[in-house]
Amino acid sequence: MSVDRAELELQVDELAEQYSGQAFASAIKVLAADLNGDEEELLKEILLQRGANFDKAVMDRIDARGWFQRQWDKAAAGIEPGSSGGDSGRDGEKP
């Protein structure tokens, strides 16, 4: 079996649509078992690239003041300036 990068990318996409988590990892292992050494290295490159793209997408969302930043801002809005936010309403006495 000889496959090129485009074919492997398509197969990875199809598996990602069908499976997630451990089931996806298991499907990738089955795919890798049918590949020769060079094709397996190509598969590794594709998977590493996909992982890096996912990490970059998450960081881009945070940098663009996406959902995470809005949630952080909402949580911080209820904290008084100069307060740690953890002891509101306490007079400083130890329990």
LOTOR-287231 format. One record per residue (C-alpha): x, y, z. Coordinates in pm, whole numbers, plus 50000, padded with zeros to 5 digits. Layout:
<pts>
+-------+-------+-------+
|    c1 |    c2 |    c3 |
+-------+-------+-------+
|     X |     Y |     Z |
...
+-------+-------+-------+
</pts>
This chain:
<pts>
+-------+-------+-------+
|    c1 |    c2 |    c3 |
+-------+-------+-------+
| 50000 | 50000 | 50000 |
| 50150 | 50332 | 49897 |
| 49980 | 50654 | 50004 |
| 50074 | 51017 | 49967 |
| 50026 | 51305 | 50212 |
| 49691 | 51415 | 50069 |
| 49548 | 51063 | 50101 |
| 49671 | 51031 | 50459 |
| 49529 | 51373 | 50550 |
| 49194 | 51267 | 50406 |
| 49200 | 50943 | 50605 |
| 49287 | 51132 | 50925 |
| 49001 | 51376 | 50859 |
| 48757 | 51090 | 50807 |
| 48869 | 50919 | 51126 |
| 48842 | 51246 | 51320 |
| 48482 | 51285 | 51201 |
| 48394 | 50931 | 51309 |
| 48586 | 50904 | 51637 |
| 48716 | 51110 | 51924 |
| 48941 | 51055 | 52223 |
| 49070 | 50704 | 52277 |
| 48860 | 50565 | 51991 |
| 49035 | 50808 | 51753 |
| 49376 | 50705 | 51886 |
| 49289 | 50339 | 51837 |
| 49172 | 50403 | 51480 |
| 49500 | 50586 | 51407 |
| 49694 | 50283 | 51541 |
| 49503 | 50056 | 51304 |
| 49577 | 50292 | 51014 |
| 49947 | 50311 | 51109 |
| 49976 | 49932 | 51117 |
| 49905 | 49922 | 50741 |
| 50172 | 50180 | 50652 |
| 50539 | 50138 | 50565 |
| 50807 | 50329 | 50757 |
| 50804 | 50642 | 50540 |
| 50425 | 50658 | 50536 |
| 50415 | 50614 | 50914 |
| 50655 | 50907 | 50955 |
| 50431 | 51113 | 50728 |
| 50131 | 51020 | 50943 |
| 50321 | 51134 | 51254 |
| 50400 | 51468 | 51087 |
| 50033 | 51517 | 50996 |
| 49917 | 51439 | 51350 |
| 50178 | 51667 | 51507 |
| 50082 | 51947 | 51270 |
| 49713 | 51902 | 51355 |
| 49795 | 51914 | 51725 |
| 50000 | 52232 | 51682 |
| 49720 | 52388 | 51479 |
| 49472 | 52309 | 51758 |
| 49699 | 52465 | 52022 |
| 49747 | 52773 | 51805 |
| 49371 | 52807 | 51753 |
| 49313 | 52797 | 52130 |
| 49579 | 53061 | 52192 |
| 49445 | 53279 | 51910 |
| 49099 | 53271 | 52072 |
| 49247 | 53376 | 52406 |
| 49457 | 53650 | 52246 |
| 49156 | 53780 | 52054 |
| 48960 | 53827 | 52378 |
| 48738 | 53535 | 52298 |
| 48524 | 53325 | 52527 |
| 48792 | 53266 | 52790 |
| 48866 | 53636 | 52828 |
| 48495 | 53723 | 52854 |
| 48451 | 53463 | 53128 |
| 48755 | 53598 | 53311 |
| 48622 | 53954 | 53285 |
| 48282 | 53844 | 53421 |
| 48443 | 53672 | 53717 |
| 48669 | 53968 | 53790 |
| 48380 | 54217 | 53774 |
| 48245 | 54090 | 54107 |
| 48573 | 54146 | 54291 |
| 48632 | 54480 | 54461 |
| 48952 | 54662 | 54362 |
| 49232 | 54583 | 54608 |
| 49058 | 54268 | 54728 |
| 49184 | 53917 | 54683 |
| 48826 | 53818 | 54611 |
| 48841 | 53516 | 54835 |
| 48728 | 53656 | 55171 |
| 48449 | 53897 | 55090 |
| 48229 | 53968 | 55388 |
| 48480 | 53842 | 55648 |
| 48622 | 54070 | 55911 |
| 48968 | 53920 | 55922 |
| 48911 | 53687 | 56215 |
| 49040 | 53336 | 56190 |
| 48781 | 53059 | 56221 |
+-------+-------+-------+
</pts>
